[in-house]
């Protein structure tokens, strides 16, 4: 560890990754070239090449201290899975050697029936396969070689998030190349989507966490009175980082850098105890793998500092929750950003065509974007004054909106906005002005050369939102290419197509305040969807339009879509069931007993005082006894009601009906119970209350 601390950042970065530099150094030249063709062009991997790669990878991993290898994959539950096997192989003399073959590198075999499959696999149908993904580098962590893989069933159904993501990336590249060829680009061989996912999280003291069953089982507090201070002074955002948190962040950066994750920015977020980490852009596949690793390392590093990292979207009521901003862009293999407007976006027809594809796609498939971020946790966050509303809209900024308005009107754009911001202070430089402001209330905002999809919850995998985005834009580019291929006047016909798109889909563009009630009413007039909860959104996933999109682009089969629909609904219902059971247990086992004992003690004290001094009124104590007694009775009534609702929660095989029942019956019952419990917390001494308070959790770090 001391040696690692003495390393410079360039020496530390990627030191635990079997990256391109390591491959060039350790692989024979012909093997390296063949592997690069597989990575860059999707060529099939020869077994002889795989054997050579496996041998070099094993030798390197053993030098890094690895004794085992694991096929690391991402099943439908949104987290990662791993099964570790050692490199040891027995010899005839009873000893062992370290071996690793190409077959072991390329394929593994976990139990497919033990992961969510949405009915694709029966319990007795156990066989599943993992397949090496060479486009995401292997790495060493905790004494094992981790090999990023895809995951499918014995009969070929896709059971993971990586495979459809890779399919969507290839599909978008294919359709984007058709557009680039129209504009005379014959050099680009591949278009890649890139993502930089900003990650928000909370850090709390582990000793306090251990005293909260709700945090342990659910990742969020199910009860807790509001602390006297929250985020209203706006003093935490970008504030000075506490030494204990700074030490955590320093170690986290180092651990991420060793794995080749380009952690760039760290700071305090808005809510007390809330923070953010942002990486530099990577290809979407690698960014997805890296974000999964980031969430895992946040938890592991936090534990070494006596902390717990909370990734739930809403761990504390009354303060901001946590999101994950998905900064998405398109680039060629030569490094050109296709969403860069250039110095004069009005004259950049290629950029405007790609922009039009995104506008049209977001409008036509707004339901899919909302579905891609739907979860029980994120339902608490979306629509609050801290996160984008559940209504999907796009922010483009004044200049781009004006450019599109001019195209729609058939007029020349005569933008006169200043490109510089004058500071008015001689010692300070004047600042270059971006073509757009930033709109933190917009779910889908253009921020200069990328789109920031802000609706993602902090705990989810970024794979699904990017599968949706890639496929949606690929479909629109496919339609554009069919219109424009063979045209005799590309500039004229492209502008006509852009004009048509703007006229038909400008309803999705909104540059105002997404938090306002006026926008809710305006969005309804425009015909935009307002899918407030997961059970509202998920049924639209299986619409004819969406099935046609995904099956047509060969991202999913219909059966694979049905499996994901069922899995997501089941997860929603199971999550709420766990939360309701946890809340009921906390109230019955701890809260009622603690408040009841305090009432008995208080009543005995009052009775003793009255006996000692005849006629003593004891108004305050008597009033408190009456108030707490009423609240305790109400709490018991509410917990009985919650348990009754839970007893009737099964939907008789109809998972959508069950999910709606939890939303319409169980959630209100939980909220009602919590209100009574939180009122009691404010009326008893802190030493009586069985759990750490909000003030303790958020301010004692």
Secondary structure, 3 states (H helix, E strand, C coil): CHHHHHCCHHHHCCCCECCHHHHHHHCCHHHHHHHHHHHHHCCCCCHHHHHHHHHHHHHHHHHCCCCEEEEEECECCCCCECCEEECEEECCCCCEEECCCHHHHHEECCEHHHCCCCCCCCCCCCEEEEEECCCCCCEEECCEEEEEEEEEECCCCECECHHHHHHHHHHHHHHHHHHHHHCCCCCCCCEEEEEEEEEEEEEEEHHHHCCCHHHHHHCCCCCCCCCCCCCCCCCCCCCCCCHHHHHHHHHHHHHHHHCCCCEEEEEECCCCCEEEEEECCEEHHHHHHHHHHHHHHHHHHHHHCCEEEECCCCCCCCCCCCEEEEEEEEEECCCCECCCCCCCHHHCHHHHHHHHHHHHHHHHCHHHHHHCCCCHHHHCCCCCCCCCCCECCEECHHHHHHHHHHHHHCCCCCCCCCCEECCCCCCCCCEECCCCCCCCCCCEEECCCCEEECCCECCCCCHHHHHHHHHHHHHHHHHHHHHHCCCCCHHHHHHHHHHHHHHHHHHHECCCCCCCHHHHHHHHHHCCCECCCHHHHHHHHHCHHHHHHHHHCCCCCHHHHHHHHHHHHHHHHHHHHHHHHHHHHHHHHHHHHHHHHHHHHHHHHHHHHHHHCCCCCCHHHHHHHHHHHHHHHHHHHHHHHHHHHHHCCCCCCCHHHHHHHHHHHHHHHHHHHHHHHHHHHCCCCCCCCCCCCHHHHHHCC
